[in-house]
Amino acid sequence: MKKFVVFEGIDGSGKSTVSRRVYEELEMRGYDVILTHEPFNEEIKRLIEEIMEKGGDPFSVTLLFLVDRIEHSKRIKEWLDQGKIVVCDRYEDSTYAYQSVQLNGLIEDPVKYLKSIISDRIVHPDRVYILDIDPEIALSRIGRDRRPRGFEERGFLAKVRKNYIKLAKGEKYRIIDGRKRIDDIVDECLKDILGE
């Protein structure tokens, strides 16, 4: 059984919906489960949004995400130590996928740099599900609910999507077709989490 699972993907990929549904299903089956997300700290989240709205420095935004992750990781470790299953909507790979696009040209090899700062300071997931979807489809989903904002631009999301695919190496990653029905994605993830 996987105890710490993360759902990743570009904005509009369905990761928030899937992570919530997986959490609800695990809870309904009697598991002691926590649903969490990033940014975790609401004050840091507001500060990030404020800086981004003003077209602020990408390095400042990145550092705030890293601070948030370190603090979030401490809580995740506590929950895991209590025997809980932790389902997380975004985690470290979001920073590598998104912020490396922003920092490209400012820092040599942004992913390597970011990993060097944070990798030893956080707990790592047992499984990362990357919901892969074309940015056009993702933006049409976002547009149904609200106006796109911040990182939600087709060219930017295409670069982020490429980064996610590059990151998805190793046993802990599963790339899932985000065009599938939500119920099918949830079932696939639950079977994997529970080792069925």
Secondary structure as GFF3:
##gff-version 3
##sequence-region A 1 196
A	DSSP	beta_strand	4	8	.	.	.	ID=ss1
A	DSSP	alpha_helix	15	28	.	.	.	ID=ss2
A	DSSP	beta_strand	33	37	.	.	.	ID=ss3
A	DSSP	alpha_helix	42	53	.	.	.	ID=ss4
A	DSSP	alpha_helix	58	81	.	.	.	ID=ss5
A	DSSP	beta_strand	85	89	.	.	.	ID=ss6
A	DSSP	alpha_helix	92	94	.	.	.	ID=ss7
A	DSSP	pi_helix	95	99	.	.	.	ID=ss8
A	DSSP	alpha_helix	100	103	.	.	.	ID=ss9
A	DSSP	alpha_helix	110	118	.	.	.	ID=ss10
A	DSSP	three_ten_helix	119	121	.	.	.	ID=ss11
A	DSSP	beta_strand	127	132	.	.	.	ID=ss12
A	DSSP	alpha_helix	135	145	.	.	.	ID=ss13
A	DSSP	alpha_helix	154	167	.	.	.	ID=ss14
A	DSSP	beta_strand	173	177	.	.	.	ID=ss15
A	DSSP	alpha_helix	182	194	.	.	.	ID=ss16
###
